[in-house]
Amino acid sequence: MKALCWHGKGDVRVDTVPDPKILNPRDAIVRITSTAICGSDLHLLDGYQPTMEKGDILGHEPMGIVEEVGSGVTNLKKGDRVVVPFTISCGSCWYCTRSEFSLCDTSNPNAEIAREAMGQSPAGLFGFSHMLGGYAGGQAEYLRVPFADVGPIKIESDLPDEMVLFLSDIFPTGYMAAENAGIEQGDTVAVWGCGPVAQFAIQSAWMLGAGRVIAIDRVPERLEMARKNGKAESINFDEDKVYDKLMEMTKGRGPDRCIDAVGCEAHAGGSFDAVVDKAKASVGLATDRAHVLREAIMCCRKGGTLSVPGVYVGFLDKVPFGALMNKGLTVKAGQTHVQRYLGPLLKRIEGGEIDPSFVITHTRPLADAPEMYKTFRDKQDGCIKVVLKP
């Protein structure tokens, strides 16, 4: 089959690789009809995620048609149309029984590596590094899905792929980010970043009762999408100092809830801390550029909440923890418990409350994936979200 493979920093290629096979009774094989490029994939492209190996198949936002199931999978059959969540979860460990699926104790075969880096291991993930399981991803013609009796959700309507594909990751991720923010009726919510996850965090903030949403970015197309589709106010950080503008907009109090939907590759114009972060990352002295996290801590109102769906990799410099502590902030973060949200969010789509396809700007064949990775990374051609068709 054809699959997009990682070959080193800045180097992804469409290769011919062996077709996946059933390896466990709880496996399924899915023929991929649509898959997408995620901002998290760019951290792999840019070399920020350790324990990648040449030939690793990327991608964690897939859906398609079930081709084969193992003997232990009774909820799916050949021909079923499914969306596959990026988190791989057993469904029966202590964490899974608490619906904390991204913390599954069972699905990461390389848990010891993750334990060394993090203290404990989270769940295995499709298309990420070997520290998180080394599972082949979904930017391919076929995908082996472990624990297929727990993960995929059947799509039994005739909704197009584009409306349901993002249940695999970015819609639940944006929703959980808003949920983690603890939004109360009428709250002012500030969202850093206007990429795809941020767009869904904006939409979800309204669903959860926000009275005001402020979106922060510098890319005109992203800011326009946040204003048009998300009905958000906006701040262009190339034109205004974010802290000063937020204080002005909130009469000195600061936003009630702050969402960092950027993560480890933050840009911040010419701010001193961002320049230092970039310099350290360029020579391998740091893995994460944490400007947004620092800024959100400083901007959030006293007693507010900071939600972090943005991916961080390692150790962060100069995080103002004293401000966080003295202001009494609550912080919630984590990979998304996707399986928890699949059913409820599918109902919102089927009920016409949201059409997630609004984020798509480019649809291309799998063969164009290497080119589209660079277009997405470099924010060229108005690119906000890429869907690939294997």
C-alpha positions in Angstrom: 0.0 0.0 0.0 1.0 3.7 -0.2 1.6 5.5 3.1 3.2 8.8 4.2 6.4 8.0 6.0 8.8 10.0 8.2 12.4 10.0 7.1 13.9 12.7 9.3 13.5 16.3 10.2 11.6 18.1 7.4 11.5 14.9 5.3 8.3 13.0 4.7 7.6 10.8 1.7 4.9 8.7 0.2 6.3 5.1 0.2 5.1 1.7 -0.7 5.0 -0.4 2.5 3.5 -3.7 3.5 -0.3 -3.9 4.0 -1.3 -4.1 7.6 -2.5 -7.5 9.0 -4.7 -8.6 11.9 -2.2 -9.3 14.7 -4.7 -9.6 17.6 -8.3 -10.8 17.9 -9.3 -7.3 18.9 -7.9 -5.7 15.7 -9.6 -4.4 12.6 -8.3 -3.3 9.2 -9.8 -0.1 7.9 -9.5 1.1 4.3 -8.9 4.8 4.6 -11.3 7.1 2.7 -10.3 10.4 4.3 -7.5 11.4 6.6 -6.1 14.8 7.6 -2.9 16.6 8.5 -2.9 17.9 12.1 -0.8 20.6 13.7 0.6 17.9 16.0 2.0 16.3 12.8 4.1 19.4 12.3 5.9 18.8 15.6 7.0 15.5 14.0 8.0 17.1 10.7 10.0 19.7 12.5 11.9 17.2 14.6 10.5 18.1 18.1 9.2 14.7 19.1 12.0 12.2 20.2 12.0 8.5 19.4 10.8 8.8 15.8 12.3 6.2 13.4 12.8 6.3 9.7 9.8 4.8 7.9 7.3 5.5 10.6 3.8 6.0 9.1 2.3 9.3 10.1 -1.3 10.5 10.6 -3.9 10.3 13.4 -7.1 11.7 11.9 -8.5 8.8 9.8 -11.8 7.3 8.8 -12.8 4.7 6.3 -14.5 1.3 5.6 -13.9 -1.8 7.7 -12.3 -4.5 5.6 -11.6 -7.2 8.2 -12.1 -7.8 11.9 -10.5 -10.1 14.4 -12.4 -12.7 16.2 -12.7 -10.6 19.3 -14.4 -7.7 17.5 -18.2 -8.2 17.6 -19.4 -4.6 17.3 -18.0 -4.0 13.8 -18.3 -5.9 10.5 -16.8 -5.7 7.0 -18.4 -2.7 5.2 -19.0 -0.6 8.3 -18.1 3.1 7.9 -16.1 4.3 10.9 -14.2 7.2 12.3 -11.0 6.1 14.2 -10.0 8.2 17.3 -6.3 9.0 17.6 -6.1 7.6 21.1 -5.7 3.8 21.4 -7.5 2.6 24.5 -8.3 -0.8 25.9 -11.6 0.1 27.5 -11.1 -1.9 30.7 -8.1 -0.6 32.6 -8.6 1.7 35.6 -8.3 4.8 33.5 -10.5 3.7 30.7 -13.3 2.7 33.2 -13.1 6.4 34.3 -13.5 7.5 30.7 -9.9 8.9 30.8 -9.1 7.1 27.5 -5.9 9.0 26.7 -4.4 7.7 29.9 -5.0 4.1 29.1 -2.6 1.8 31.1 -2.6 -1.0 28.5 -2.2 0.3 24.9 1.4 1.6 24.9 3.8 -1.3 24.4 6.7 1.0 25.0 5.4 2.3 28.3 8.8 2.1 30.0 10.2 4.7 27.6 7.3 7.1 28.3 7.7 6.4 32.0 11.3 7.5 32.0 10.3 10.8 30.3 7.0 11.5 32.1 6.8 9.5 35.3 3.9 7.4 33.9 2.9 6.4 30.4 -0.2 7.8 28.6 -2.1 5.8 26.0 -0.6 4.7 22.7 -1.4 7.0 19.8 -1.6 6.5 16.1 1.1 8.0 14.0 3.3 9.4 16.8 6.7 8.4 18.2 7.8 5.1 19.6 7.7 6.5 23.1 3.9 6.6 22.5 3.7 3.1 21.0 5.2 3.3 17.5 1.8 2.6 16.0 1.5 3.0 12.2 -0.7 6.0 11.4 -3.6 6.7 9.2 -2.1 8.8 6.3 -2.2 5.6 4.3 -4.4 3.4 2.2 -5.1 1.0 5.1 -4.8 1.1 8.9 -4.6 -1.6 11.5 -6.8 -0.5 14.4 -6.0 -2.2 17.8 -8.8 -2.5 20.4 -11.3 -1.9 17.5 -14.1 -3.0 19.8 -13.5 0.2 21.9 -12.2 2.9 19.5 -14.0 3.5 16.2 -17.5 4.9 16.0 -19.8 3.8 13.2 -21.3 6.4 11.0 -24.7 5.1 10.0 -26.0 8.2 8.2 -25.0 9.5 4.8 -23.2 12.5 6.1 -20.1 13.1 3.9 -16.6 12.2 5.3 -15.8 15.9 5.6 -18.5 16.5 8.2 -17.5 13.6 10.5 -13.8 13.1 9.9 -12.8 15.5 12.6 -14.4 13.4 15.3 -11.1 11.5 15.1 -9.3 14.4 16.9 -9.7 18.1 16.5 -13.4 18.5 17.3 -13.2 16.5 20.5 -9.9 18.2 21.3 -11.4 21.6 20.9 -14.5 20.6 22.9 -12.4 19.1 25.8 -10.3 22.2 25.8 -13.3 24.3 26.4 -14.7 21.8 28.9 -11.4 21.8 30.8 -11.5 25.6 31.0 -14.5 25.3 33.3 -16.5 27.9 31.4 -19.4 29.4 33.3 -22.3 31.3 31.8 -21.2 34.6 30.5 -17.5 34.1 30.9 -14.9 35.8 28.7 -12.8 33.2 27.0 -9.4 34.0 25.3 -8.1 31.4 22.8 -4.5 31.6 21.7 -4.1 30.4 18.2 -6.6 30.2 15.4 -5.6 26.9 13.9 -8.1 24.0 13.5 -8.1 22.9 17.2 -8.6 26.5 18.3 -11.4 27.0 15.8 -13.3 24.1 17.5 -12.4 25.4 21.0 -14.0 28.7 19.9 -17.1 26.9 18.7 -17.2 24.8 21.8 -16.8 27.8 24.2 -20.1 29.2 22.8 -21.8 25.7 23.3 -20.7 25.8 26.9 -22.1 29.2 27.7 -19.3 31.7 27.0 -20.5 35.3 26.9 -17.5 36.5 24.9 -14.7 34.8 22.9 -11.5 36.5 21.9 -9.2 34.8 19.4 -5.4 35.6 19.2 -3.3 34.9 16.1 -1.5 36.8 13.4 -2.5 34.9 10.3 -5.2 36.9 8.5 -7.1 33.9 7.1 -7.2 32.2 10.5 -8.4 35.4 12.3 -11.1 35.8 9.6 -12.3 32.3 10.1 -12.5 32.9 13.9 -14.5 36.0 13.3 -16.8 34.7 10.5 -17.4 31.1 11.7 -16.6 31.5 15.3 -18.2 34.9 15.9 -15.1 35.8 18.0 -13.4 39.1 18.6 -9.8 39.0 17.5 -6.3 40.3 18.4 -3.5 40.3 15.9 -0.4 39.9 18.0 1.8 41.5 15.2 -0.3 44.7 15.7 -1.1 44.8 19.4 0.6 43.7 22.6 -1.7 40.9 23.7 -1.6 41.6 27.5 -2.3 45.3 27.0 -5.2 44.6 24.5 -6.8 42.0 26.7 -6.6 44.3 29.8 -8.2 47.0 27.7 -11.0 44.7 26.4 -11.7 43.3 29.9 -11.4 46.6 31.8 -8.3 45.5 33.6 -9.6 42.1 35.0 -8.3 39.7 32.3 -10.1 36.8 30.6 -11.9 34.4 32.9 -10.7 31.4 30.9 -7.6 31.1 28.8 -7.0 28.3 26.2 -3.5 27.6 24.9 -4.3 25.9 21.5 -0.7 26.6 20.2 1.7 24.4 22.2 5.4 24.0 21.8 6.0 25.8 18.5 4.7 29.3 19.5 5.5 32.4 17.5 5.4 35.8 19.1 6.7 38.4 16.8 9.8 40.0 18.3 9.1 39.4 22.0 12.3 38.7 23.9 11.2 35.4 25.4 10.1 34.1 22.0 13.5 35.1 20.4 15.3 33.2 23.2 13.1 30.1 22.8 13.7 30.0 19.0 17.4 30.4 19.4 17.6 27.6 22.0 15.4 25.3 19.9 17.5 25.9 16.8 20.7 24.6 18.5 19.0 21.8 20.4 19.1 23.4 23.8 15.3 23.2 24.1 12.4 21.4 22.6 9.5 23.8 23.4 8.8 27.4 22.7 6.5 28.3 25.6 5.7 32.0 24.9 1.9 31.4 24.7 1.8 29.5 28.0 3.7 32.3 29.7 1.5 35.0 28.2 -1.8 33.2 29.1 -0.7 32.8 32.7 0.1 36.6 32.9 -3.2 37.5 31.1 -5.7 35.2 32.9 -7.7 36.9 35.6 -7.1 36.0 39.3 -8.9 32.8 40.1 -9.3 31.9 36.5 -8.6 28.8 34.6 -6.0 27.9 32.0 -6.7 25.0 29.6 -3.9 23.6 27.5 -4.8 21.4 24.5 -1.6 22.5 22.7 1.0 19.8 22.7 4.2 20.2 24.7 7.1 17.8 24.5 9.7 18.4 27.2 11.0 20.9 29.8 9.9 24.5 29.6 12.0 27.6 30.5 11.0 30.6 32.5 7.3 29.7 33.1 6.0 32.3 35.6 4.9 29.7 38.1 4.9 32.4 40.9 2.2 34.3 39.0 0.2 31.1 38.5 0.4 30.3 42.2 -0.2 33.8 43.6 -3.1 34.5 41.2 -4.8 31.2 42.2 -5.1 29.8 38.7 -6.3 26.4 37.9 -4.6 24.5 35.0 -6.0 21.6 33.1 -4.2 19.9 30.2 -3.9 16.6 28.4 -4.4 14.5 25.3 -8.0 14.1 24.5 -10.2 11.3 25.8 -11.7 11.0 22.3 -13.9 8.0 22.9 -15.8 9.9 25.7 -16.9 12.6 23.2 -17.6 10.6 20.0 -21.3 9.9 20.6 -22.3 13.3 22.0 -20.5 15.3 19.4 -21.8 13.1 16.5 -25.3 13.9 17.7 -24.4 17.6 17.6 -23.3 17.2 14.0 -26.3 15.1 13.0 -28.6 17.6 14.7 -27.3 20.5 12.6 -25.7 22.3 15.5 -22.3 22.4 13.8 -20.8 21.5 10.5 -17.1 20.8 11.2 -16.2 20.9 7.5 -15.9 24.7 7.7 -12.2 24.4 8.7 -11.2 22.6 5.4 -9.3 24.7 3.0 -7.4 22.1 0.9 -8.4 18.6 -0.2 -5.7 16.6 -2.0 -4.7 13.0 -2.9 -2.3 11.2 -0.6 0.4 11.6 -3.2 0.4 15.3 -2.5 1.0 14.9 1.3 4.7 15.9 1.4 3.9 19.1 -0.4 0.9 19.8 1.7 2.8 19.3 4.9 5.0 22.2 3.9 2.1 24.3 2.7 0.4 23.8 6.1 3.5 24.4 8.1 4.4 27.6 6.3 0.8 28.9 6.2 0.9 29.3 2.5 -2.1 29.5 0.1 -4.5 30.3 2.9 -4.0 26.8 4.3 -5.8 26.1 7.6 -6.8 22.4 7.3 -5.8 19.7 4.8 -7.8 16.6 4.0 -6.0 13.8 2.2 -7.8 11.2 0.0 -5.8 7.9 -0.2 
